[in-house]
């Protein structure tokens, strides 16, 4: 899942093979913009090696922070740690955080 800077920070199901900047999260729940363009899986590998994982956006505060930080990205989309289960068809955070915000705020 990506945050779309061109659509006012709304989330978008973007092809995972498209390189984009990404947000990593640290143990203290801070999110960090990484200004490297990587596929979703490459971004996840990078975050797991250098931080904790791809970022979870669990509050409106996180959403606004991510939106403003994404202005410095090297791409129009920024990867987040939300993934679609091919088995159940539902979305989940890769770090197993609860889904958080109501989707109507983010789509």
N, C-alpha and C positions, 0 to 999 in steps of 0.2 A: 504494500500500500504506500502511496506517496502523498505528500502534501503538495498541492499545486499552487505555486506562487502567482500564476497568471489568472487563476480563478479565485483570488481573494483568500487563499489559505485553505480552501476546501480539500477534502481528501479525495483521492481518485485511484481507482484500480488501474494501474499503469503496467504495461508489459515488463516483467521482471528482468528481461534481457537488455532493456534500455539502460545505459549508464546514466547515473545521476549522483549528485551530492547526497549526503545522508546524515542523520542524527544518531549518535550513540548515547547511551545512558551509562552513568557511573553508579556506584553503590549508593552514593548519597542522593540519588534521584535527580541529579543535574543532567541536562541534555547538552550535548556538544555537537555543533555543526562541523562535519568533516568535508572540506572543500575538494575532495577527490571525486571524480566521476567513476562509479563502479556499478555493476549489475547489483540486483538486490542480494543475491547470494554472496557475491564478493564483499558487499558492504557488511553483511552479517558476519562473515569471517573476520573482516578487519575489526569490527566492534568487539567481537569476542576475544580477539588477540590483544587489543590495545585498551579496551574499556570493559564494559560488562556485556552489553548486547545492543542491538538496534533499539532505539528509544520507544517507550510507551508514552502515549499522550493521554493522561488520565483526568485532567482537569481543564477548565477554561483557561486558567493561568498558564498551564503548559502549552495549550493550543496557541494563545496569543504570543507567548515567548517563541515558539517554533515558527510561527508566521513571520515575526519581525526578524528573527535570525536567518530565515531562509532567503531574505533579500540579498545576502552575501554569498549565496550558493553559486556554483559554477554551472548550474542547470536550472531549467524552469520548474522542475519537480525535485523533491527531496524525499529520499526513502525513509520510511518509518518501520517499526517492528511489528506491524499488523500483517497477518498472513491468513489466507483462505485455506481451510481444510478441504482437500479433495475428497475426503471420506464423508464428512458430515455436511459440507457446504456452508459451514459457519466460520466467522472470522475469530481469530484469537491472537493475543500478543505472544510473541515468541519467547518472552521471558516469563510467561505464565501469570502476568498481572491480570487482575479482573478488567473487563472491558472498559469500565469507567463511564465517561460522558455518554449522554444520550446521543444517538446518531444524528438526530435532526439538527443538532448544533453544528455538526462537522461536515455534513454532505452538502 
